[in-house]
């Protein structure tokens, strides 16, 4: 059996996605940013997860991931676009149960630590919305 591609889905579960989530009231700029990052989001998730796993119990913050991304891209670490490229990847990894909030903060940012869940984080599972309760 071959490895899954970025476009594979689990036919029994439509919650698998490699797309980039946006909130319901996303602005045009937010939608454009999501479209720009969509092709690299799986790789960024994998790299973020690797860094978080490698950090052990110390964990990693969104700011630290953003600083890494800035260094790789040759940008200023204070460039907000770097942190905002990585922070959503942590949300996706958290939704996929690859990482959890450690309950600690460093410099005002959540410290993320890895769970024991196997996988590289490229594919992630968005939680299904709970069905609305029907009242009569």
C-alpha positions as CSV (number, residue, x, y, z in Angstrom):
1,X,0.0,0.0,0.0
2,X,1.4,3.4,-0.9
3,X,1.6,6.4,1.4
4,X,-1.3,8.8,1.3
5,X,-1.0,11.9,-0.8
6,X,-2.0,15.4,0.1
7,X,-5.3,14.9,-1.6
8,X,-6.3,11.5,-0.2
9,X,-9.3,11.3,2.1
10,X,-10.8,8.6,4.2
11,X,-13.9,7.7,2.4
12,X,-15.6,6.7,5.6
13,X,-14.9,10.0,7.3
14,X,-15.1,13.3,5.6
15,X,-13.3,15.1,8.5
16,X,-9.9,14.4,6.9
17,X,-8.6,17.4,5.1
18,X,-5.4,19.0,3.9
19,X,-7.0,22.3,3.3
20,X,-6.6,25.3,5.5
21,X,-9.5,26.1,7.8
22,X,-10.9,29.6,8.2
23,X,-13.5,30.8,10.6
24,X,-17.0,31.4,9.4
25,X,-16.8,35.2,9.2
26,X,-13.3,35.3,7.6
27,X,-12.5,38.5,5.7
28,X,-11.5,38.6,2.1
29,X,-7.9,39.2,3.2
30,X,-8.0,36.1,5.6
31,X,-9.4,33.9,2.8
32,X,-6.6,35.1,0.4
33,X,-4.0,34.4,3.1
34,X,-5.5,30.9,3.6
35,X,-5.3,30.3,-0.2
36,X,-1.7,31.4,-0.3
37,X,-0.6,29.1,2.5
38,X,-2.7,26.1,1.5
39,X,0.0,24.4,-0.6
40,X,2.7,24.7,2.2
41,X,0.5,24.1,5.2
42,X,1.0,20.3,5.3
43,X,4.8,20.8,5.3
44,X,4.6,23.5,7.9
45,X,2.5,21.3,10.1
46,X,5.1,18.5,9.8
47,X,8.0,20.9,10.6
48,X,6.1,22.4,13.6
49,X,5.3,18.9,14.9
50,X,8.9,17.8,14.5
51,X,10.1,20.9,16.5
52,X,7.5,20.4,19.2
53,X,8.4,16.7,19.5
54,X,12.1,17.4,19.6
55,X,11.6,20.0,22.3
56,X,10.3,17.3,24.7
57,X,8.8,18.6,28.0
58,X,10.1,22.1,27.4
59,X,7.6,22.5,24.5
60,X,7.5,25.3,21.9
61,X,5.4,28.5,21.6
62,X,3.8,30.0,18.5
63,X,6.4,32.9,18.8
64,X,9.3,30.4,18.8
65,X,7.8,28.7,15.7
66,X,7.3,32.1,14.1
67,X,10.9,33.0,14.8
68,X,12.1,29.8,13.2
69,X,9.9,30.5,10.1
70,X,11.3,34.0,9.9
71,X,14.8,32.7,10.0
72,X,14.1,30.2,7.2
73,X,12.3,32.8,5.1
74,X,15.0,35.5,5.7
75,X,12.4,37.8,7.4
76,X,12.5,39.9,10.5
77,X,11.4,37.8,13.6
78,X,9.0,40.6,14.5
79,X,7.2,40.2,11.1
80,X,3.8,39.1,12.3
81,X,3.1,37.2,9.1
82,X,5.7,34.6,10.3
83,X,3.9,33.9,13.6
84,X,0.5,34.0,11.8
85,X,1.8,31.4,9.3
86,X,2.7,29.0,12.2
87,X,0.1,29.6,14.9
88,X,-2.7,28.2,12.7
89,X,-0.6,25.1,12.1
90,X,-0.5,24.6,15.9
91,X,-4.3,24.9,16.0
92,X,-4.6,22.2,13.3
93,X,-2.1,20.0,15.1
94,X,-4.1,20.4,18.3
95,X,-7.4,19.6,16.5
96,X,-5.7,16.5,15.2
97,X,-4.6,15.5,18.7
98,X,-0.9,15.7,17.8
99,X,-0.2,18.4,20.4
100,X,-1.7,19.8,23.5
101,X,-1.6,22.9,25.6
102,X,0.9,22.2,28.4
103,X,-0.9,24.5,30.8
104,X,2.2,26.7,30.8
105,X,3.1,30.0,29.1
106,X,6.4,31.4,28.0
107,X,6.6,35.1,27.3
108,X,2.8,35.2,27.3
109,X,2.4,32.4,24.7
110,X,1.0,28.9,25.1
111,X,3.6,26.2,25.4
112,X,2.7,23.3,23.1
113,X,3.9,19.8,23.8
114,X,3.5,16.7,21.7
115,X,1.1,13.8,22.4
116,X,2.0,10.2,21.8
117,X,-0.2,10.1,18.6
118,X,1.8,8.7,15.7
119,X,2.0,10.4,12.3
120,X,3.7,13.4,10.8
121,X,0.8,15.9,11.1
122,X,0.5,16.4,7.4
123,X,-3.0,15.1,7.4
124,X,-5.2,16.2,10.2
125,X,-8.7,15.6,11.5
126,X,-11.0,18.5,12.1
127,X,-13.4,17.7,14.8
128,X,-16.9,17.1,13.6
129,X,-19.5,19.7,14.8
130,X,-21.8,18.3,17.4
131,X,-25.3,17.8,16.0
132,X,-27.8,20.5,17.1
133,X,-30.1,19.3,19.8
134,X,-33.6,18.9,18.5
135,X,-36.3,20.3,20.8
136,X,-40.0,19.9,20.3
